[in-house]
Amino acid sequence: MTNPMLPTSASNADMKKAPVRIEAQMILAMFLVMVLTLTAAKIIF
């Protein structure tokens, strides 16, 4: 984990990586929601 008290150069590098991490988490969340919806539909129907 990166320390927020580090120099600006390190924080700038982390800022460039952040959008990719957020995008990956969004895709994973969407995938999990789809799987849960499909399993729920199978149970209901």
mmCIF entry with sequence, helices, sheets and N, C-alpha, C, O atoms, coordinates in Angstrom:
data_MODEL
# 
_entry.id   MODEL 
# 
_entity.id                         1 
_entity.type                       polymer 
_entity.pdbx_number_of_molecules   1 
# 
_entity_poly.entity_id                      1 
_entity_poly.type                           'polypeptide(L)' 
_entity_poly.nstd_linkage                   no 
_entity_poly.nstd_monomer                   no 
_entity_poly.pdbx_seq_one_letter_code       MTNPMLPTSASNADMKKAPVRIEAQMILAMFLVMVLTLTAAKIIF 
_entity_poly.pdbx_seq_one_letter_code_can   MTNPMLPTSASNADMKKAPVRIEAQMILAMFLVMVLTLTAAKIIF 
_entity_poly.pdbx_strand_id                 A 
# 
loop_
_entity_poly_seq.entity_id 
_entity_poly_seq.num 
_entity_poly_seq.mon_id 
_entity_poly_seq.hetero 
1 1  MET n 
1 2  THR n 
1 3  ASN n 
1 4  PRO n 
1 5  MET n 
1 6  LEU n 
1 7  PRO n 
1 8  THR n 
1 9  SER n 
1 10 ALA n 
1 11 SER n 
1 12 ASN n 
1 13 ALA n 
1 14 ASP n 
1 15 MET n 
1 16 LYS n 
1 17 LYS n 
1 18 ALA n 
1 19 PRO n 
1 20 VAL n 
1 21 ARG n 
1 22 ILE n 
1 23 GLU n 
1 24 ALA n 
1 25 GLN n 
1 26 MET n 
1 27 ILE n 
1 28 LEU n 
1 29 ALA n 
1 30 MET n 
1 31 PHE n 
1 32 LEU n 
1 33 VAL n 
1 34 MET n 
1 35 VAL n 
1 36 LEU n 
1 37 THR n 
1 38 LEU n 
1 39 THR n 
1 40 ALA n 
1 41 ALA n 
1 42 LYS n 
1 43 ILE n 
1 44 ILE n 
1 45 PHE n 
# 
_struct_asym.id          A 
_struct_asym.entity_id   1 
# 
_struct_conf.conf_type_id            HELX_P 
_struct_conf.id                      HELX_P1 
_struct_conf.pdbx_PDB_helix_id       AA1 
_struct_conf.beg_label_comp_id       THR 
_struct_conf.beg_label_asym_id       A 
_struct_conf.beg_label_seq_id        8 
_struct_conf.pdbx_beg_PDB_ins_code   ? 
_struct_conf.end_label_comp_id       ILE 
_struct_conf.end_label_asym_id       A 
_struct_conf.end_label_seq_id        44 
_struct_conf.pdbx_end_PDB_ins_code   ? 
_struct_conf.beg_auth_comp_id        THR 
_struct_conf.beg_auth_asym_id        A 
_struct_conf.beg_auth_seq_id         8 
_struct_conf.end_auth_comp_id        ILE 
_struct_conf.end_auth_asym_id        A 
_struct_conf.end_auth_seq_id         44 
_struct_conf.pdbx_PDB_helix_class    1 
_struct_conf.details                 ? 
_struct_conf.pdbx_PDB_helix_length   37 
# 
_struct_conf_type.id          HELX_P 
_struct_conf_type.criteria    ? 
_struct_conf_type.reference   ? 
# 
loop_
_atom_site.group_PDB 
_atom_site.id 
_atom_site.type_symbol 
_atom_site.label_atom_id 
_atom_site.label_alt_id 
_atom_site.label_comp_id 
_atom_site.label_asym_id 
_atom_site.label_entity_id 
_atom_site.label_seq_id 
_atom_site.pdbx_PDB_ins_code 
_atom_site.Cartn_x 
_atom_site.Cartn_y 
_atom_site.Cartn_z 
_atom_site.occupancy 
_atom_site.B_iso_or_equiv 
_atom_site.pdbx_formal_charge 
_atom_site.auth_seq_id 
_atom_site.auth_comp_id 
_atom_site.auth_asym_id 
_atom_site.auth_atom_id 
_atom_site.pdbx_PDB_model_num 
ATOM 1   N N  . MET A 1 1  ? 0.847   -1.200  0.000   1.00 0.00 ? 1  MET A N  1 
ATOM 2   C CA . MET A 1 1  ? 0.000   0.000   0.000   1.00 0.00 ? 1  MET A CA 1 
ATOM 3   C C  . MET A 1 1  ? 0.879   1.246   0.000   1.00 0.00 ? 1  MET A C  1 
ATOM 4   O O  . MET A 1 1  ? 1.911   1.289   0.669   1.00 0.00 ? 1  MET A O  1 
ATOM 5   N N  . THR A 1 2  ? 0.458   2.257   -0.757  1.00 0.00 ? 2  THR A N  1 
ATOM 6   C CA . THR A 1 2  ? 1.251   3.482   -0.841  1.00 0.00 ? 2  THR A CA 1 
ATOM 7   C C  . THR A 1 2  ? 0.855   4.432   0.280   1.00 0.00 ? 2  THR A C  1 
ATOM 8   O O  . THR A 1 2  ? -0.309  4.504   0.674   1.00 0.00 ? 2  THR A O  1 
ATOM 9   N N  . ASN A 1 3  ? 1.844   5.155   0.782   1.00 0.00 ? 3  ASN A N  1 
ATOM 10  C CA . ASN A 1 3  ? 1.615   6.100   1.868   1.00 0.00 ? 3  ASN A CA 1 
ATOM 11  C C  . ASN A 1 3  ? 1.223   7.459   1.279   1.00 0.00 ? 3  ASN A C  1 
ATOM 12  O O  . ASN A 1 3  ? 1.931   7.959   0.405   1.00 0.00 ? 3  ASN A O  1 
ATOM 13  N N  . PRO A 1 4  ? 0.127   8.070   1.722   1.00 0.00 ? 4  PRO A N  1 
ATOM 14  C CA . PRO A 1 4  ? -0.280  9.375   1.168   1.00 0.00 ? 4  PRO A CA 1 
ATOM 15  C C  . PRO A 1 4  ? 0.730   10.485  1.441   1.00 0.00 ? 4  PRO A C  1 
ATOM 16  O O  . PRO A 1 4  ? 0.667   11.537  0.805   1.00 0.00 ? 4  PRO A O  1 
ATOM 17  N N  . MET A 1 5  ? 1.667   10.272  2.379   1.00 0.00 ? 5  MET A N  1 
ATOM 18  C CA . MET A 1 5  ? 2.654   11.293  2.713   1.00 0.00 ? 5  MET A CA 1 
ATOM 19  C C  . MET A 1 5  ? 3.907   11.210  1.839   1.00 0.00 ? 5  MET A C  1 
ATOM 20  O O  . MET A 1 5  ? 4.894   11.894  2.108   1.00 0.00 ? 5  MET A O  1 
ATOM 21  N N  . LEU A 1 6  ? 3.874   10.376  0.795   1.00 0.00 ? 6  LEU A N  1 
ATOM 22  C CA . LEU A 1 6  ? 5.032   10.251  -0.091  1.00 0.00 ? 6  LEU A CA 1 
ATOM 23  C C  . LEU A 1 6  ? 5.165   11.484  -0.981  1.00 0.00 ? 6  LEU A C  1 
ATOM 24  O O  . LEU A 1 6  ? 4.224   12.273  -1.071  1.00 0.00 ? 6  LEU A O  1 
ATOM 25  N N  . PRO A 1 7  ? 6.317   11.669  -1.646  1.00 0.00 ? 7  PRO A N  1 
ATOM 26  C CA . PRO A 1 7  ? 6.485   12.797  -2.575  1.00 0.00 ? 7  PRO A CA 1 
ATOM 27  C C  . PRO A 1 7  ? 5.458   12.777  -3.702  1.00 0.00 ? 7  PRO A C  1 
ATOM 28  O O  . PRO A 1 7  ? 4.788   11.770  -3.931  1.00 0.00 ? 7  PRO A O  1 
ATOM 29  N N  . THR A 1 8  ? 5.346   13.910  -4.404  1.00 0.00 ? 8  THR A N  1 
ATOM 30  C CA . THR A 1 8  ? 4.297   14.054  -5.419  1.00 0.00 ? 8  THR A CA 1 
ATOM 31  C C  . THR A 1 8  ? 4.524   13.115  -6.595  1.00 0.00 ? 8  THR A C  1 
ATOM 32  O O  . THR A 1 8  ? 3.557   12.668  -7.211  1.00 0.00 ? 8  THR A O  1 
ATOM 33  N N  . SER A 1 9  ? 5.779   12.801  -6.925  1.00 0.00 ? 9  SER A N  1 
ATOM 34  C CA . SER A 1 9  ? 6.049   11.941  -8.080  1.00 0.00 ? 9  SER A CA 1 
ATOM 35  C C  . SER A 1 9  ? 5.399   10.572  -7.889  1.00 0.00 ? 9  SER A C  1 
ATOM 36  O O  . SER A 1 9  ? 4.837   10.018  -8.834  1.00 0.00 ? 9  SER A O  1 
ATOM 37  N N  . ALA A 1 10 ? 5.471   10.023  -6.677  1.00 0.00 ? 10 ALA A N  1 
ATOM 38  C CA . ALA A 1 10 ? 4.878   8.712   -6.411  1.00 0.00 ? 10 ALA A CA 1 
ATOM 39  C C  . ALA A 1 10 ? 3.355   8.795   -6.486  1.00 0.00 ? 10 ALA A C  1 
ATOM 40  O O  . ALA A 1 10 ? 2.711   7.905   -7.040  1.00 0.00 ? 10 ALA A O  1 
ATOM 41  N N  . SER A 1 11 ? 2.776   9.865   -5.929  1.00 0.00 ? 11 SER A N  1 
ATOM 42  C CA . SER A 1 11 ? 1.322   9.993   -5.945  1.00 0.00 ? 11 SER A CA 1 
ATOM 43  C C  . SER A 1 11 ? 0.818   10.185  -7.377  1.00 0.00 ? 11 SER A C  1 
ATOM 44  O O  . SER A 1 11 ? -0.261  9.700   -7.718  1.00 0.00 ? 11 SER A O  1 
ATOM 45  N N  . ASN A 1 12 ? 1.583   10.884  -8.217  1.00 0.00 ? 12 ASN A N  1 
ATOM 46  C CA . ASN A 1 12 ? 1.179   11.056  -9.609  1.00 0.00 ? 12 ASN A CA 1 
ATOM 47  C C  . ASN A 1 12 ? 1.151   9.715   -10.326 1.00 0.00 ? 12 ASN A C  1 
ATOM 48  O O  . ASN A 1 12 ? 0.247   9.459   -11.121 1.00 0.00 ? 12 ASN A O  1 
ATOM 49  N N  . ALA A 1 13 ? 2.128   8.855   -10.056 1.00 0.00 ? 13 ALA A N  1 
ATOM 50  C CA . ALA A 1 13 ? 2.152   7.525   -10.669 1.00 0.00 ? 13 ALA A CA 1 
ATOM 51  C C  . ALA A 1 13 ? 0.932   6.730   -10.218 1.00 0.00 ? 13 ALA A C  1 
ATOM 52  O O  . ALA A 1 13 ? 0.324   6.015   -11.015 1.00 0.00 ? 13 ALA A O  1 
ATOM 53  N N  . ASP A 1 14 ? 0.574   6.852   -8.944  1.00 0.00 ? 14 ASP A N  1 
ATOM 54  C CA . ASP A 1 14 ? -0.599  6.135   -8.447  1.00 0.00 ? 14 ASP A CA 1 
ATOM 55  C C  . ASP A 1 14 ? -1.874  6.675   -9.095  1.00 0.00 ? 14 ASP A C  1 
ATOM 56  O O  . ASP A 1 14 ? -2.790  5.906   -9.389  1.00 0.00 ? 14 ASP A O  1 
ATOM 57  N N  . MET A 1 15 ? -1.942  7.972   -9.317  1.00 0.00 ? 15 MET A N  1 
ATOM 58  C CA . MET A 1 15 ? -3.125  8.561   -9.938  1.00 0.00 ? 15 MET A CA 1 
ATOM 59  C C  . MET A 1 15 ? -3.319  8.022   -11.347 1.00 0.00 ? 15 MET A C  1 
ATOM 60  O O  . MET A 1 15 ? -4.453  7.844   -11.790 1.00 0.00 ? 15 MET A O  1 
ATOM 61  N N  . LYS A 1 16 ? -2.218  7.760   -12.063 1.00 0.00 ? 16 LYS A N  1 
ATOM 62  C CA . LYS A 1 16 ? -2.340  7.215   -13.415 1.00 0.00 ? 16 LYS A CA 1 
ATOM 63  C C  . LYS A 1 16 ? -2.855  5.776   -13.382 1.00 0.00 ? 16 LYS A C  1 
ATOM 64  O O  . LYS A 1 16 ? -3.554  5.345   -14.298 1.00 0.00 ? 16 LYS A O  1 
ATOM 65  N N  . LYS A 1 17 ? -2.510  5.032   -12.326 1.00 0.00 ? 17 LYS A N  1 
ATOM 66  C CA . LYS A 1 17 ? -2.956  3.638   -12.225 1.00 0.00 ? 17 LYS A CA 1 
ATOM 67  C C  . LYS A 1 17 ? -4.397  3.545   -11.717 1.00 0.00 ? 17 LYS A C  1 
ATOM 68  O O  . LYS A 1 17 ? -5.092  2.573   -12.015 1.00 0.00 ? 17 LYS A O  1 
ATOM 69  N N  . ALA A 1 18 ? -4.847  4.529   -10.964 1.00 0.00 ? 18 ALA A N  1 
ATOM 70  C CA . ALA A 1 18 ? -6.148  4.454   -10.299 1.00 0.00 ? 18 ALA A CA 1 
ATOM 71  C C  . ALA A 1 18 ? -7.315  4.192   -11.265 1.00 0.00 ? 18 ALA A C  1 
ATOM 72  O O  . ALA A 1 18 ? -8.121  3.307   -10.978 1.00 0.00 ? 18 ALA A O  1 
ATOM 73  N N  . PRO A 1 19 ? -7.450  4.908   -12.389 1.00 0.00 ? 19 PRO A N  1 
ATOM 74  C CA . PRO A 1 19 ? -8.603  4.670   -13.273 1.00 0.00 ? 19 PRO A CA 1 
ATOM 75  C C  . PRO A 1 19 ? -8.678  3.227   -13.760 1.00 0.00 ? 19 PRO A C  1 
ATOM 76  O O  . PRO A 1 19 ? -9.770  2.676   -13.898 1.00 0.00 ? 19 PRO A O  1 
ATOM 77  N N  . VAL A 1 20 ? -7.529  2.614   -14.021 1.00 0.00 ? 20 VAL A N  1 
ATOM 78  C CA . VAL A 1 20 ? -7.542  1.228   -14.495 1.00 0.00 ? 20 VAL A CA 1 
ATOM 79  C C  . VAL A 1 20 ? -8.085  0.318   -13.401 1.00 0.00 ? 20 VAL A C  1 
ATOM 80  O O  . VAL A 1 20 ? -8.882  -0.578  -13.679 1.00 0.00 ? 20 VAL A O  1 
ATOM 81  N N  . ARG A 1 21 ? -7.665  0.539   -12.168 1.00 0.00 ? 21 ARG A N  1 
ATOM 82  C CA . ARG A 1 21 ? -8.152  -0.285  -11.054 1.00 0.00 ? 21 ARG A CA 1 
ATOM 83  C C  . ARG A 1 21 ? -9.659  -0.119  -10.889 1.00 0.00 ? 21 ARG A C  1 
ATOM 84  O O  . ARG A 1 21 ? -10.378 -1.101  -10.707 1.00 0.00 ? 21 ARG A O  1 
ATOM 85  N N  . ILE A 1 22 ? -10.136 1.122   -10.953 1.00 0.00 ? 22 ILE A N  1 
ATOM 86  C CA . ILE A 1 22 ? -11.568 1.382   -10.781 1.00 0.00 ? 22 ILE A CA 1 
ATOM 87  C C  . ILE A 1 22 ? -12.351 0.706   -11.907 1.00 0.00 ? 22 ILE A C  1 
ATOM 88  O O  . ILE A 1 22 ? -13.412 0.128   -11.669 1.00 0.00 ? 22 ILE A O  1 
ATOM 89  N N  . GLU A 1 23 ? -11.823 0.781   -13.145 1.00 0.00 ? 23 GLU A N  1 
ATOM 90  C CA . GLU A 1 23 ? -12.505 0.161   -14.277 1.00 0.00 ? 23 GLU A CA 1 
ATOM 91  C C  . GLU A 1 23 ? -12.585 -1.350  -14.074 1.00 0.00 ? 23 GLU A C  1 
ATOM 92  O O  . GLU A 1 23 ? -13.630 -1.957  -14.312 1.00 0.00 ? 23 GLU A O  1 
ATOM 93  N N  . ALA A 1 24 ? -11.491 -1.953  -13.638 1.00 0.00 ? 24 ALA A N  1 
ATOM 94  C CA . ALA A 1 24 ? -11.477 -3.404  -13.417 1.00 0.00 ? 24 ALA A CA 1 
ATOM 95  C C  . ALA A 1 24 ? -12.487 -3.783  -12.333 1.00 0.00 ? 24 ALA A C  1 
ATOM 96  O O  . ALA A 1 24 ? -13.183 -4.791  -12.458 1.00 0.00 ? 24 ALA A O  1 
ATOM 97  N N  . GLN A 1 25 ? -12.566 -2.986  -11.279 1.00 0.00 ? 25 GLN A N  1 
ATOM 98  C CA . GLN A 1 25 ? -13.527 -3.274  -10.212 1.00 0.00 ? 25 GLN A CA 1 
ATOM 99  C C  . GLN A 1 25 ? -14.957 -3.150  -10.726 1.00 0.00 ? 25 GLN A C  1 
ATOM 100 O O  . GLN A 1 25 ? -15.820 -3.942  -10.348 1.00 0.00 ? 25 GLN A O  1 
ATOM 101 N N  . MET A 1 26 ? -15.217 -2.160  -11.588 1.00 0.00 ? 26 MET A N  1 
ATOM 102 C CA . MET A 1 26 ? -16.551 -1.996  -12.164 1.00 0.00 ? 26 MET A CA 1 
ATOM 103 C C  . MET A 1 26 ? -16.928 -3.220  -12.987 1.00 0.00 ? 26 MET A C  1 
ATOM 104 O O  . MET A 1 26 ? -18.043 -3.729  -12.875 1.00 0.00 ? 26 MET A O  1 
ATOM 105 N N  . ILE A 1 27 ? -15.983 -3.698  -13.827 1.00 0.00 ? 27 ILE A N  1 
ATOM 106 C CA . ILE A 1 27 ? -16.257 -4.866  -14.670 1.00 0.00 ? 27 ILE A CA 1 
ATOM 107 C C  . ILE A 1 27 ? -16.523 -6.084  -13.788 1.00 0.00 ? 27 ILE A C  1 
ATOM 108 O O  . ILE A 1 27 ? -17.445 -6.856  -14.051 1.00 0.00 ? 27 ILE A O  1 
ATOM 109 N N  . LEU A 1 28 ? -15.715 -6.255  -12.746 1.00 0.00 ? 28 LEU A N  1 
ATOM 110 C CA . LEU A 1 28 ? -15.919 -7.392  -11.839 1.00 0.00 ? 28 LEU A CA 1 
ATOM 111 C C  . LEU A 1 28 ? -17.285 -7.292  -11.157 1.00 0.00 ? 28 LEU A C  1 
ATOM 112 O O  . LEU A 1 28 ? -17.984 -8.296  -11.023 1.00 0.00 ? 28 LEU A O  1 
ATOM 113 N N  . ALA A 1 29 ? -17.665 -6.099  -10.731 1.00 0.00 ? 29 ALA A N  1 
ATOM 114 C CA . ALA A 1 29 ? -18.955 -5.919  -10.072 1.00 0.00 ? 29 ALA A CA 1 
ATOM 115 C C  . ALA A 1 29 ? -20.098 -6.252  -11.029 1.00 0.00 ? 29 ALA A C  1 
ATOM 116 O O  . ALA A 1 29 ? -21.053 -6.928  -10.646 1.00 0.00 ? 29 ALA A O  1 
ATOM 117 N N  . MET A 1 30 ? -20.002 -5.777  -12.277 1.00 0.00 ? 30 MET A N  1 
ATOM 118 C CA . MET A 1 30 ? -21.031 -6.078  -13.279 1.00 0.00 ? 30 MET A CA 1 
ATOM 119 C C  . MET A 1 30 ? -21.134 -7.587  -13.491 1.00 0.00 ? 30 MET A C  1 
ATOM 120 O O  . MET A 1 30 ? -22.233 -8.137  -13.559 1.00 0.00 ? 30 MET A O  1 
ATOM 121 N N  . PHE A 1 31 ? -19.973 -8.254  -13.595 1.00 0.00 ? 31 PHE A N  1 
ATOM 122 C CA . PHE A 1 31 ? -19.959 -9.702  -13.810 1.00 0.00 ? 31 PHE A CA 1 
ATOM 123 C C  . PHE A 1 31 ? -20.630 -10.426 -12.647 1.00 0.00 ? 31 PHE A C  1 
ATOM 124 O O  . PHE A 1 31 ? -21.422 -11.347 -12.851 1.00 0.00 ? 31 PHE A O  1 
ATOM 125 N N  . LEU A 1 32 ? -20.305 -10.002 -11.419 1.00 0.00 ? 32 LEU A N  1 
ATOM 126 C CA . LEU A 1 32 ? -20.903 -10.642 -10.249 1.00 0.00 ? 32 LEU A CA 1 
ATOM 127 C C  . LEU A 1 32 ? -22.413 -10.430 -10.227 1.00 0.00 ? 32 LEU A C  1 
ATOM 128 O O  . LEU A 1 32 ? -23.164 -11.348 -9.899  1.00 0.00 ? 32 LEU A O  1 
ATOM 129 N N  . VAL A 1 33 ? -22.858 -9.232  -10.571 1.00 0.00 ? 33 VAL A N  1 
ATOM 130 C CA . VAL A 1 33 ? -24.301 -8.952  -10.591 1.00 0.00 ? 33 VAL A CA 1 
ATOM 131 C C  . VAL A 1 33 ? -24.986 -9.835  -11.625 1.00 0.00 ? 33 VAL A C  1 
ATOM 132 O O  . VAL A 1 33 ? -26.059 -10.379 -11.362 1.00 0.00 ? 33 VAL A O  1 
ATOM 133 N N  . MET A 1 34 ? -24.372 -9.984  -12.808 1.00 0.00 ? 34 MET A N  1 
ATOM 134 C CA . MET A 1 34 ? -24.960 -10.826 -13.851 1.00 0.00 ? 34 MET A CA 1 
ATOM 135 C C  . MET A 1 34 ? -25.065 -12.271 -13.378 1.00 0.00 ? 34 MET A C  1 
ATOM 136 O O  . MET A 1 34 ? -26.097 -12.913 -13.571 1.00 0.00 ? 34 MET A O  1 
ATOM 137 N N  . VAL A 1 35 ? -24.008 -12.783 -12.762 1.00 0.00 ? 35 VAL A N  1 
ATOM 138 C CA . VAL A 1 35 ? -24.021 -14.174 -12.283 1.00 0.00 ? 35 VAL A CA 1 
ATOM 139 C C  . VAL A 1 35 ? -25.099 -14.353 -11.215 1.00 0.00 ? 35 VAL A C  1 
ATOM 140 O O  . VAL A 1 35 ? -25.843 -15.334 -11.240 1.00 0.00 ? 35 VAL A O  1 
ATOM 141 N N  . LEU A 1 36 ? -25.183 -13.411 -10.283 1.00 0.00 ? 36 LEU A N  1 
ATOM 142 C CA . LEU A 1 36 ? -26.197 -13.515 -9.232  1.00 0.00 ? 36 LEU A CA 1 
ATOM 143 C C  . LEU A 1 36 ? -27.596 -13.460 -9.827  1.00 0.00 ? 36 LEU A C  1 
ATOM 144 O O  . LEU A 1 36 ? -28.483 -14.193 -9.389  1.00 0.00 ? 36 LEU A O  1 
ATOM 145 N N  . THR A 1 37 ? -27.805 -12.597 -10.823 1.00 0.00 ? 37 THR A N  1 
ATOM 146 C CA . THR A 1 37 ? -29.119 -12.492 -11.452 1.00 0.00 ? 37 THR A CA 1 
ATOM 147 C C  . THR A 1 37 ? -29.485 -13.790 -12.157 1.00 0.00 ? 37 THR A C  1 
ATOM 148 O O  . THR A 1 37 ? -30.622 -14.253 -12.061 1.00 0.00 ? 37 THR A O  1 
ATOM 149 N N  . LEU A 1 38 ? -28.517 -14.383 -12.872 1.00 0.00 ? 38 LEU A N  1 
ATOM 150 C CA . LEU A 1 38 ? -28.785 -15.639 -13.582 1.00 0.00 ? 38 LEU A CA 1 
ATOM 151 C C  . LEU A 1 38 ? -29.111 -16.757 -12.599 1.00 0.00 ? 38 LEU A C  1 
ATOM 152 O O  . LEU A 1 38 ? -30.043 -17.528 -12.829 1.00 0.00 ? 38 LEU A O  1 
ATOM 153 N N  . THR A 1 39 ? -28.361 -16.854 -11.514 1.00 0.00 ? 39 THR A N  1 
ATOM 154 C CA . THR A 1 39 ? -28.630 -17.915 -10.533 1.00 0.00 ? 39 THR A CA 1 
ATOM 155 C C  . THR A 1 39 ? -29.990 -17.691 -9.873  1.00 0.00 ? 39 THR A C  1 
ATOM 156 O O  . THR A 1 39 ? -30.724 -18.649 -9.633  1.00 0.00 ? 39 THR A O  1 
ATOM 157 N N  . ALA A 1 40 ? -30.331 -16.447 -9.579  1.00 0.00 ? 40 ALA A N  1 
ATOM 158 C CA . ALA A 1 40 ? -31.631 -16.148 -8.975  1.00 0.00 ? 40 ALA A CA 1 
ATOM 159 C C  . ALA A 1 40 ? -32.753 -16.520 -9.946  1.00 0.00 ? 40 ALA A C  1 
ATOM 160 O O  . ALA A 1 40 ? -33.770 -17.074 -9.528  1.00 0.00 ? 40 ALA A O  1 
ATOM 161 N N  . ALA A 1 41 ? -32.580 -16.222 -11.234 1.00 0.00 ? 41 ALA A N  1 
ATOM 162 C CA . ALA A 1 41 ? -33.596 -16.558 -12.234 1.00 0.00 ? 41 ALA A CA 1 
ATOM 163 C C  . ALA A 1 41 ? -33.777 -18.074 -12.316 1.00 0.00 ? 41 ALA A C  1 
ATOM 164 O O  . ALA A 1 41 ? -34.900 -18.560 -12.444 1.00 0.00 ? 41 ALA A O  1 
ATOM 165 N N  . LYS A 1 42 ? -32.678 -18.814 -12.242 1.00 0.00 ? 42 LYS A N  1 
ATOM 166 C CA . LYS A 1 42 ? -32.779 -20.282 -12.298 1.00 0.00 ? 42 LYS A CA 1 
ATOM 167 C C  . LYS A 1 42 ? -33.539 -20.810 -11.088 1.00 0.00 ? 42 LYS A C  1 
ATOM 168 O O  . LYS A 1 42 ? -34.318 -21.755 -11.207 1.00 0.00 ? 42 LYS A O  1 
ATOM 169 N N  . ILE A 1 43 ? -33.315 -20.205 -9.924  1.00 0.00 ? 43 ILE A N  1 
ATOM 170 C CA . ILE A 1 43 ? -33.999 -20.664 -8.712  1.00 0.00 ? 43 ILE A CA 1 
ATOM 171 C C  . ILE A 1 43 ? -35.490 -20.325 -8.799  1.00 0.00 ? 43 ILE A C  1 
ATOM 172 O O  . ILE A 1 43 ? -36.336 -21.149 -8.451  1.00 0.00 ? 43 ILE A O  1 
ATOM 173 N N  . ILE A 1 44 ? -35.809 -19.115 -9.262  1.00 0.00 ? 44 ILE A N  1 
ATOM 174 C CA . ILE A 1 44 ? -37.206 -18.668 -9.302  1.00 0.00 ? 44 ILE A CA 1 
ATOM 175 C C  . ILE A 1 44 ? -37.982 -19.453 -10.360 1.00 0.00 ? 44 ILE A C  1 
ATOM 176 O O  . ILE A 1 44 ? -39.074 -19.955 -10.090 1.00 0.00 ? 44 ILE A O  1 
ATOM 177 N N  . PHE A 1 45 ? -37.420 -19.557 -11.554 1.00 0.00 ? 45 PHE A N  1 
ATOM 178 C CA . PHE A 1 45 ? -38.142 -20.224 -12.657 1.00 0.00 ? 45 PHE A CA 1 
ATOM 179 C C  . PHE A 1 45 ? -37.810 -21.706 -12.677 1.00 0.00 ? 45 PHE A C  1 
ATOM 180 O O  . PHE A 1 45 ? -38.315 -22.440 -13.526 1.00 0.00 ? 45 PHE A O  1 
# 
